[in-house]
Amino acid sequence: MLGRVLAESRRSARVIQDRLAVLVRWSRSSIANVEVGCQFAPREFWMAGDVALGCEGALLAAWGRTDALARRLREQEKEAQIRQLLAQPIPGCACRELHRLLAESGWSS
């Protein structure tokens, strides 16, 4: 999705991949890979793309939304792993007590 935004912005600005590559100091093949979602590009890339294509912050904003979503998904995955571990029987009194306390605090499955 984010790569499509780049491709559409580039086409709207009538800039070919080769030219954008020069402007943002990336290779043309990397530009192509980012556009089809096969390569990650950091925040700095999207900032440079905004400037090069005259997008007035639209590319950076789209990257920010995508990055925030990715962070939330990673946090949810970590929570699911913790909940899964806490749901498993844990030997030992201290561990059982810790498990009980965490479960009471909302960390149970």
N, CA, C and O atoms as a GROMACS GRO file, in nm:
protein
  436
    1MET      N    1   0.080  -0.118   0.000
    1MET     CA    2   0.000   0.000   0.000
    1MET      C    3   0.086   0.126   0.000
    1MET      O    4   0.063   0.218  -0.080
    2LEU      N    5   0.184   0.131   0.089
    2LEU     CA    6   0.271   0.249   0.096
    2LEU      C    7   0.350   0.265  -0.033
    2LEU      O    8   0.370   0.377  -0.081
    3GLY      N    9   0.396   0.154  -0.089
    3GLY     CA   10   0.468   0.160  -0.216
    3GLY      C   11   0.383   0.212  -0.329
    3GLY      O   12   0.431   0.283  -0.418
    4ARG      N   13   0.253   0.177  -0.325
    4ARG     CA   14   0.160   0.228  -0.428
    4ARG      C   15   0.146   0.379  -0.418
    4ARG      O   16   0.133   0.448  -0.519
    5VAL      N   17   0.147   0.431  -0.294
    5VAL     CA   18   0.139   0.576  -0.275
    5VAL      C   19   0.260   0.643  -0.340
    5VAL      O   20   0.248   0.746  -0.405
    6LEU      N   21   0.377   0.582  -0.321
    6LEU     CA   22   0.498   0.636  -0.383
    6LEU      C   23   0.487   0.632  -0.535
    6LEU      O   24   0.515   0.732  -0.602
    7ALA      N   25   0.446   0.520  -0.589
    7ALA     CA   26   0.435   0.506  -0.734
    7ALA      C   27   0.336   0.607  -0.792
    7ALA      O   28   0.364   0.671  -0.894
    8GLU      N   29   0.221   0.621  -0.728
    8GLU     CA   30   0.121   0.717  -0.776
    8GLU      C   31   0.171   0.860  -0.767
    8GLU      O   32   0.148   0.941  -0.857
    9SER      N   33   0.240   0.892  -0.657
    9SER     CA   34   0.296   1.027  -0.641
    9SER      C   35   0.402   1.055  -0.746
    9SER      O   36   0.408   1.164  -0.802
   10ARG      N   37   0.484   0.956  -0.772
   10ARG     CA   38   0.590   0.971  -0.872
   10ARG      C   39   0.530   0.993  -1.011
   10ARG      O   40   0.575   1.080  -1.086
   11ARG      N   41   0.430   0.913  -1.044
   11ARG     CA   42   0.366   0.928  -1.175
   11ARG      C   43   0.295   1.062  -1.187
   11ARG      O   44   0.301   1.127  -1.291
   12SER      N   45   0.228   1.104  -1.080
   12SER     CA   46   0.159   1.234  -1.082
   12SER      C   47   0.256   1.349  -1.103
   12SER      O   48   0.223   1.448  -1.168
   13ALA      N   49   0.377   1.334  -1.048
   13ALA     CA   50   0.480   1.437  -1.064
   13ALA      C   51   0.554   1.421  -1.196
   13ALA      O   52   0.642   1.501  -1.229
   14ARG      N   53   0.520   1.316  -1.271
   14ARG     CA   54   0.584   1.287  -1.400
   14ARG      C   55   0.735   1.269  -1.386
   14ARG      O   56   0.815   1.326  -1.460
   15VAL      N   57   0.769   1.188  -1.286
   15VAL     CA   58   0.910   1.158  -1.258
   15VAL      C   59   0.929   1.008  -1.280
   15VAL      O   60   0.855   0.927  -1.224
   16ILE      N   61   1.027   0.970  -1.359
   16ILE     CA   62   1.054   0.828  -1.381
   16ILE      C   63   1.139   0.775  -1.265
   16ILE      O   64   1.202   0.852  -1.192
   17GLN      N   65   1.140   0.644  -1.250
   17GLN     CA   66   1.214   0.582  -1.141
   17GLN      C   67   1.361   0.621  -1.142
   17GLN      O   68   1.419   0.647  -1.037
   18ASP      N   69   1.421   0.624  -1.260
   18ASP     CA   70   1.563   0.661  -1.270
   18ASP      C   71   1.589   0.798  -1.211
   18ASP      O   72   1.686   0.817  -1.137
   19ARG      N   73   1.504   0.893  -1.242
   19ARG     CA   74   1.521   1.031  -1.193
   19ARG      C   75   1.498   1.038  -1.042
   19ARG      O   76   1.573   1.104  -0.970
   20LEU      N   77   1.394   0.970  -0.993
   20LEU     CA   78   1.368   0.969  -0.849
   20LEU      C   79   1.486   0.906  -0.775
   20LEU      O   80   1.523   0.953  -0.667
   21ALA      N   81   1.543   0.803  -0.831
   21ALA     CA   82   1.659   0.738  -0.769
   21ALA      C   83   1.773   0.837  -0.749
   21ALA      O   84   1.837   0.839  -0.644
   22VAL      N   85   1.798   0.919  -0.850
   22VAL     CA   86   1.903   1.020  -0.839
   22VAL      C   87   1.867   1.122  -0.732
   22VAL      O   88   1.951   1.160  -0.651
   23LEU      N   89   1.743   1.166  -0.730
   23LEU     CA   90   1.699   1.270  -0.636
   23LEU      C   91   1.703   1.224  -0.490
   23LEU      O   92   1.736   1.303  -0.401
   24VAL      N   93   1.671   1.099  -0.465
   24VAL     CA   94   1.670   1.050  -0.327
   24VAL      C   95   1.796   0.970  -0.291
   24VAL      O   96   1.811   0.923  -0.178
   25ARG      N   97   1.884   0.956  -0.389
   25ARG     CA   98   2.012   0.885  -0.371
   25ARG      C   99   1.995   0.738  -0.332
   25ARG      O  100   2.062   0.686  -0.243
   26TRP      N  101   1.902   0.674  -0.402
   26TRP     CA  102   1.881   0.531  -0.393
   26TRP      C  103   1.893   0.476  -0.534
   26TRP      O  104   1.892   0.554  -0.630
   27SER      N  105   1.905   0.345  -0.549
   27SER     CA  106   1.911   0.287  -0.683
   27SER      C  107   1.772   0.279  -0.745
   27SER      O  108   1.672   0.278  -0.674
   28ARG      N  109   1.768   0.274  -0.877
   28ARG     CA  110   1.640   0.260  -0.946
   28ARG      C  111   1.571   0.130  -0.908
   28ARG      O  112   1.450   0.125  -0.892
   29SER      N  113   1.650   0.023  -0.894
   29SER     CA  114   1.591  -0.106  -0.857
   29SER      C  115   1.532  -0.101  -0.716
   29SER      O  116   1.430  -0.165  -0.689
   30SER      N  117   1.594  -0.026  -0.627
   30SER     CA  118   1.538  -0.012  -0.492
   30SER      C  119   1.407   0.066  -0.497
   30SER      O  120   1.312   0.032  -0.426
   31ILE      N  121   1.401   0.169  -0.580
   31ILE     CA  122   1.276   0.244  -0.596
   31ILE      C  123   1.166   0.149  -0.643
   31ILE      O  124   1.055   0.149  -0.588
   32ALA      N  125   1.197   0.068  -0.743
   32ALA     CA  126   1.100  -0.028  -0.796
   32ALA      C  127   1.056  -0.127  -0.688
   32ALA      O  128   0.938  -0.156  -0.675
   33ASN      N  129   1.152  -0.177  -0.610
   33ASN     CA  130   1.120  -0.272  -0.504
   33ASN      C  131   1.034  -0.210  -0.395
   33ASN      O  132   0.943  -0.275  -0.344
   34VAL      N  133   1.061  -0.087  -0.358
   34VAL     CA  134   0.979  -0.017  -0.259
   34VAL      C  135   0.838   0.001  -0.312
   34VAL      O  136   0.740  -0.019  -0.240
   35GLU      N  137   0.826   0.037  -0.438
   35GLU     CA  138   0.694   0.060  -0.497
   35GLU      C  139   0.606  -0.066  -0.498
   35GLU      O  140   0.484  -0.055  -0.487
   36VAL      N  141   0.667  -0.182  -0.512
   36VAL     CA  142   0.587  -0.306  -0.514
   36VAL      C  143   0.585  -0.376  -0.379
   36VAL      O  144   0.529  -0.485  -0.366
   37GLY      N  145   0.645  -0.313  -0.278
   37GLY     CA  146   0.640  -0.368  -0.143
   37GLY      C  147   0.739  -0.476  -0.111
   37GLY      O  148   0.722  -0.550  -0.014
   38CYS      N  149   0.843  -0.488  -0.191
   38CYS     CA  150   0.944  -0.591  -0.169
   38CYS      C  151   1.066  -0.541  -0.091
   38CYS      O  152   1.157  -0.618  -0.062
   39GLN      N  153   1.068  -0.414  -0.059
   39GLN     CA  154   1.183  -0.357   0.012
   39GLN      C  155   1.135  -0.252   0.111
   39GLN      O  156   1.047  -0.170   0.080
   40PHE      N  157   1.193  -0.255   0.229
   40PHE     CA  158   1.164  -0.156   0.333
   40PHE      C  159   1.243  -0.030   0.304
   40PHE      O  160   1.356  -0.036   0.257
   41ALA      N  161   1.183   0.085   0.333
   41ALA     CA  162   1.253   0.213   0.320
   41ALA      C  163   1.235   0.289   0.451
   41ALA      O  164   1.124   0.298   0.503
   42PRO      N  165   1.342   0.344   0.505
   42PRO     CA  166   1.333   0.415   0.632
   42PRO      C  167   1.269   0.553   0.617
   42PRO      O  168   1.245   0.600   0.505
   43ARG      N  169   1.244   0.616   0.728
   43ARG     CA  170   1.180   0.748   0.734
   43ARG      C  171   1.251   0.849   0.644
   43ARG      O  172   1.185   0.928   0.577
   44GLU      N  173   1.382   0.847   0.643
   44GLU     CA  174   1.460   0.942   0.564
   44GLU      C  175   1.430   0.931   0.415
   44GLU      O  176   1.429   1.031   0.344
   45PHE      N  177   1.406   0.811   0.369
   45PHE     CA  178   1.370   0.791   0.228
   45PHE      C  179   1.241   0.864   0.195
   45PHE      O  180   1.232   0.932   0.093
   46TRP      N  181   1.140   0.850   0.282
   46TRP     CA  182   1.010   0.911   0.257
   46TRP      C  183   1.018   1.063   0.267
   46TRP      O  184   0.947   1.134   0.195
   47MET      N  185   1.104   1.112   0.355
   47MET     CA  186   1.126   1.257   0.363
   47MET      C  187   1.187   1.308   0.232
   47MET      O  188   1.143   1.409   0.177
   48ALA      N  189   1.288   1.237   0.184
   48ALA     CA  190   1.353   1.276   0.058
   48ALA      C  191   1.256   1.267  -0.058
   48ALA      O  192   1.256   1.352  -0.147
   49GLY      N  193   1.172   1.164  -0.059
   49GLY     CA  194   1.073   1.149  -0.164
   49GLY      C  195   0.971   1.261  -0.162
   49GLY      O  196   0.929   1.310  -0.267
   50ASP      N  197   0.932   1.302  -0.042
   50ASP     CA  198   0.840   1.416  -0.030
   50ASP      C  199   0.897   1.540  -0.097
   50ASP      O  200   0.828   1.609  -0.171
   51VAL      N  201   1.023   1.567  -0.068
   51VAL     CA  202   1.089   1.685  -0.125
   51VAL      C  203   1.104   1.670  -0.276
   51VAL      O  204   1.072   1.762  -0.352
   52ALA      N  205   1.152   1.554  -0.319
   52ALA     CA  206   1.180   1.532  -0.461
   52ALA      C  207   1.054   1.539  -0.547
   52ALA      O  208   1.057   1.586  -0.661
   53LEU      N  209   0.942   1.491  -0.491
   53LEU     CA  210   0.819   1.485  -0.569
   53LEU      C  211   0.722   1.599  -0.536
   53LEU      O  212   0.613   1.607  -0.594
   54GLY      N  213   0.761   1.685  -0.445
   54GLY     CA  214   0.674   1.797  -0.408
   54GLY      C  215   0.544   1.753  -0.342
   54GLY      O  216   0.438   1.810  -0.369
   55CYS      N  217   0.551   1.653  -0.258
   55CYS     CA  218   0.430   1.596  -0.196
   55CYS      C  219   0.387   1.666  -0.068
   55CYS      O  220   0.285   1.631  -0.009
   56GLU      N  221   0.464   1.764  -0.025
   56GLU     CA  222   0.428   1.845   0.091
   56GLU      C  223   0.397   1.764   0.216
   56GLU      O  224   0.304   1.797   0.290
   57GLY      N  225   0.473   1.659   0.241
   57GLY     CA  226   0.456   1.580   0.362
   57GLY      C  227   0.364   1.461   0.350
   57GLY      O  228   0.350   1.384   0.446
   58ALA      N  229   0.300   1.442   0.236
   58ALA     CA  230   0.204   1.332   0.219
   58ALA      C  231   0.271   1.196   0.228
   58ALA      O  232   0.217   1.103   0.289
   59LEU      N  233   0.390   1.182   0.168
   59LEU     CA  234   0.460   1.053   0.175
   59LEU      C  235   0.504   1.022   0.317
   59LEU      O  236   0.489   0.910   0.364
   60LEU      N  237   0.558   1.122   0.385
   60LEU     CA  238   0.602   1.102   0.523
   60LEU      C  239   0.483   1.068   0.613
   60LEU      O  240   0.495   0.984   0.701
   61ALA      N  241   0.371   1.134   0.592
   61ALA     CA  242   0.252   1.104   0.671
   61ALA      C  243   0.204   0.961   0.646
   61ALA      O  244   0.167   0.891   0.741
   62ALA      N  245   0.205   0.917   0.522
   62ALA     CA  246   0.165   0.779   0.490
   62ALA      C  247   0.261   0.680   0.555
   62ALA      O  248   0.218   0.578   0.608
   63TRP      N  249   0.390   0.710   0.550
   63TRP     CA  250   0.488   0.624   0.617
   63TRP      C  251   0.461   0.620   0.768
   63TRP      O  252   0.467   0.514   0.829
   64GLY      N  253   0.432   0.735   0.827
   64GLY     CA  254   0.406   0.741   0.971
   64GLY      C  255   0.287   0.656   1.012
   64GLY      O  256   0.293   0.586   1.114
   65ARG      N  257   0.180   0.660   0.934
   65ARG     CA  258   0.064   0.576   0.963
   65ARG      C  259   0.098   0.428   0.952
   65ARG      O  260   0.058   0.348   1.036
   66THR      N  261   0.173   0.393   0.849
   66THR     CA  262   0.212   0.253   0.830
   66THR      C  263   0.305   0.207   0.941
   66THR      O  264   0.291   0.096   0.991
   67ASP      N  265   0.400   0.292   0.979
   67ASP     CA  266   0.493   0.258   1.086
   67ASP      C  267   0.420   0.240   1.219
   67ASP      O  268   0.450   0.147   1.294
   68ALA      N  269   0.325   0.327   1.249
   68ALA     CA  270   0.248   0.316   1.373
   68ALA      C  271   0.168   0.186   1.376
   68ALA      O  272   0.161   0.120   1.480
   69LEU      N  273   0.108   0.150   1.264
   69LEU     CA  274   0.033   0.025   1.256
   69LEU      C  275   0.126  -0.095   1.278
   69LEU      O  276   0.091  -0.188   1.351
   70ALA      N  277   0.242  -0.092   1.216
   70ALA     CA  278   0.338  -0.202   1.231
   70ALA      C  279   0.381  -0.216   1.377
   70ALA      O  280   0.394  -0.327   1.429
   71ARG      N  281   0.405  -0.102   1.444
   71ARG     CA  282   0.443  -0.107   1.586
   71ARG      C  283   0.332  -0.165   1.671
   71ARG      O  284   0.357  -0.247   1.760
   72ARG      N  285   0.207  -0.125   1.644
   72ARG     CA  286   0.094  -0.180   1.721
   72ARG      C  287   0.083  -0.330   1.701
   72ARG      O  288   0.056  -0.404   1.796
   73LEU      N  289   0.102  -0.376   1.578
   73LEU     CA  290   0.094  -0.520   1.550
   73LEU      C  291   0.204  -0.596   1.624
   73LEU      O  292   0.180  -0.704   1.678
   74ARG      N  293   0.325  -0.539   1.625
   74ARG     CA  294   0.435  -0.604   1.699
   74ARG      C  295   0.405  -0.611   1.848
   74ARG      O  296   0.433  -0.712   1.912
   75GLU      N  297   0.348  -0.505   1.904
   75GLU     CA  298   0.312  -0.504   2.046
   75GLU      C  299   0.204  -0.608   2.075
   75GLU      O  300   0.211  -0.677   2.177
   76GLN      N  301   0.106  -0.620   1.988
   76GLN     CA  302   0.001  -0.720   2.006
   76GLN      C  303   0.057  -0.861   2.000
   76GLN      O  304   0.014  -0.948   2.076
   77GLU      N  305   0.153  -0.884   1.910
   77GLU     CA  306   0.216  -1.015   1.902
   77GLU      C  307   0.292  -1.047   2.030
   77GLU      O  308   0.286  -1.160   2.078
   78LYS      N  309   0.363  -0.948   2.086
   78LYS     CA  310   0.435  -0.969   2.211
   78LYS      C  311   0.338  -1.000   2.324
   78LYS      O  312   0.362  -1.090   2.405
   79GLU      N  313   0.228  -0.926   2.331
   79GLU     CA  314   0.127  -0.952   2.434
   79GLU      C  315   0.072  -1.093   2.421
   79GLU      O  316   0.055  -1.163   2.521
   80ALA      N  317   0.043  -1.135   2.298
   80ALA     CA  318  -0.010  -1.270   2.276
   80ALA      C  319   0.091  -1.375   2.322
   80ALA      O  320   0.052  -1.476   2.380
   81GLN      N  321   0.219  -1.352   2.297
   81GLN     CA  322   0.322  -1.446   2.341
   81GLN      C  323   0.328  -1.452   2.493
   81GLN      O  324   0.340  -1.560   2.550
   82ILE      N  325   0.320  -1.336   2.558
   82ILE     CA  326   0.322  -1.333   2.705
   82ILE      C  327   0.201  -1.407   2.760
   82ILE      O  328   0.213  -1.488   2.852
   83ARG      N  329   0.083  -1.379   2.703
   83ARG     CA  330  -0.038  -1.446   2.750
   83ARG      C  331  -0.028  -1.598   2.731
   83ARG      O  332  -0.072  -1.675   2.816
   84GLN      N  333   0.031  -1.639   2.620
   84GLN     CA  334   0.047  -1.782   2.593
   84GLN      C  335   0.141  -1.844   2.696
   84GLN      O  336   0.113  -1.953   2.747
   85LEU      N  337   0.251  -1.776   2.727
   85LEU     CA  338   0.344  -1.828   2.827
   85LEU      C  339   0.279  -1.835   2.964
   85LEU      O  340   0.299  -1.931   3.038
   86LEU      N  341   0.201  -1.733   2.999
   86LEU     CA  342   0.136  -1.731   3.130
   86LEU      C  343   0.027  -1.837   3.142
   86LEU      O  344  -0.005  -1.880   3.253
   87ALA      N  345  -0.029  -1.879   3.031
   87ALA     CA  346  -0.133  -1.980   3.034
   87ALA      C  347  -0.077  -2.120   3.056
   87ALA      O  348  -0.152  -2.212   3.090
   88GLN      N  349   0.053  -2.137   3.036
   88GLN     CA  350   0.116  -2.267   3.055
   88GLN      C  351   0.138  -2.292   3.203
   88GLN      O  352   0.167  -2.199   3.278
   89PRO      N  353   0.127  -2.419   3.247
   89PRO     CA  354   0.154  -2.449   3.387
   89PRO      C  355   0.302  -2.421   3.419
   89PRO      O  356   0.392  -2.458   3.344
   90ILE      N  357   0.323  -2.356   3.531
   90ILE     CA  358   0.459  -2.319   3.571
   90ILE      C  359   0.491  -2.390   3.701
   90ILE      O  360   0.419  -2.374   3.799
   91PRO      N  361   0.598  -2.468   3.705
   91PRO     CA  362   0.633  -2.538   3.828
   91PRO      C  363   0.692  -2.442   3.932
   91PRO      O  364   0.748  -2.339   3.897
   92GLY      N  365   0.677  -2.478   4.060
   92GLY     CA  366   0.739  -2.400   4.167
   92GLY      C  367   0.642  -2.303   4.229
   92GLY      O  368   0.560  -2.242   4.160
   93CYS      N  369   0.650  -2.287   4.360
   93CYS     CA  370   0.558  -2.201   4.434
   93CYS      C  371   0.572  -2.055   4.395
   93CYS      O  372   0.471  -1.988   4.370
   94ALA      N  373   0.693  -2.004   4.389
   94ALA     CA  374   0.712  -1.862   4.357
   94ALA      C  375   0.660  -1.830   4.218
   94ALA      O  376   0.599  -1.726   4.196
   95CYS      N  377   0.683  -1.921   4.125
   95CYS     CA  378   0.636  -1.898   3.988
   95CYS      C  379   0.484  -1.902   3.983
   95CYS      O  380   0.421  -1.824   3.911
   96ARG      N  381   0.424  -1.994   4.060
   96ARG     CA  382   0.277  -2.000   4.063
   96ARG      C  383   0.218  -1.871   4.119
   96ARG      O  384   0.118  -1.819   4.070
   97GLU      N  385   0.282  -1.820   4.224
   97GLU     CA  386   0.235  -1.696   4.285
   97GLU      C  387   0.248  -1.579   4.187
   97GLU      O  388   0.156  -1.498   4.173
   98LEU      N  389   0.359  -1.572   4.119
   98LEU     CA  390   0.378  -1.469   4.018
   98LEU      C  391   0.273  -1.482   3.909
   98LEU      O  392   0.215  -1.383   3.865
   99HIS      N  393   0.250  -1.604   3.866
   99HIS     CA  394   0.149  -1.629   3.764
   99HIS      C  395   0.012  -1.582   3.812
   99HIS      O  396  -0.061  -1.518   3.736
  100ARG      N  397  -0.024  -1.611   3.936
  100ARG     CA  398  -0.152  -1.570   3.992
  100ARG      C  399  -0.164  -1.418   3.995
  100ARG      O  400  -0.267  -1.362   3.957
  101LEU      N  401  -0.058  -1.352   4.041
  101LEU     CA  402  -0.060  -1.206   4.050
  101LEU      C  403  -0.074  -1.141   3.912
  101LEU      O  404  -0.150  -1.047   3.894
  102LEU      N  405   0.001  -1.194   3.816
  102LEU     CA  406  -0.009  -1.140   3.681
  102LEU      C  407  -0.148  -1.164   3.622
  102LEU      O  408  -0.202  -1.078   3.553
  103ALA      N  409  -0.204  -1.281   3.651
  103ALA     CA  410  -0.337  -1.312   3.600
  103ALA      C  411  -0.441  -1.218   3.660
  103ALA      O  412  -0.532  -1.174   3.591
  104GLU      N  413  -0.427  -1.187   3.787
  104GLU     CA  414  -0.519  -1.094   3.852
  104GLU      C  415  -0.505  -0.953   3.795
  104GLU      O  416  -0.600  -0.874   3.799
  105SER      N  417  -0.388  -0.922   3.743
  105SER     CA  418  -0.364  -0.789   3.687
  105SER      C  419  -0.408  -0.777   3.541
  105SER      O  420  -0.388  -0.674   3.477
  106GLY      N  421  -0.470  -0.883   3.490
  106GLY     CA  422  -0.520  -0.877   3.353
  106GLY      C  423  -0.429  -0.939   3.250
  106GLY      O  424  -0.455  -0.926   3.130
  107TRP      N  425  -0.325  -1.006   3.292
  107TRP     CA  426  -0.232  -1.068   3.197
  107TRP      C  427  -0.265  -1.214   3.168
  107TRP      O  428  -0.185  -1.284   3.106
  108SER      N  429  -0.381  -1.260   3.211
  108SER     CA  430  -0.416  -1.400   3.183
  108SER      C  431  -0.483  -1.408   3.047
  108SER      O  432  -0.528  -1.308   2.992
  109SER      N  433  -0.489  -1.528   2.994
  109SER     CA  434  -0.552  -1.547   2.862
  109SER      C  435  -0.702  -1.550   2.872
  109SER      O  436  -0.770  -1.566   2.771
   0.00000   0.00000   0.00000
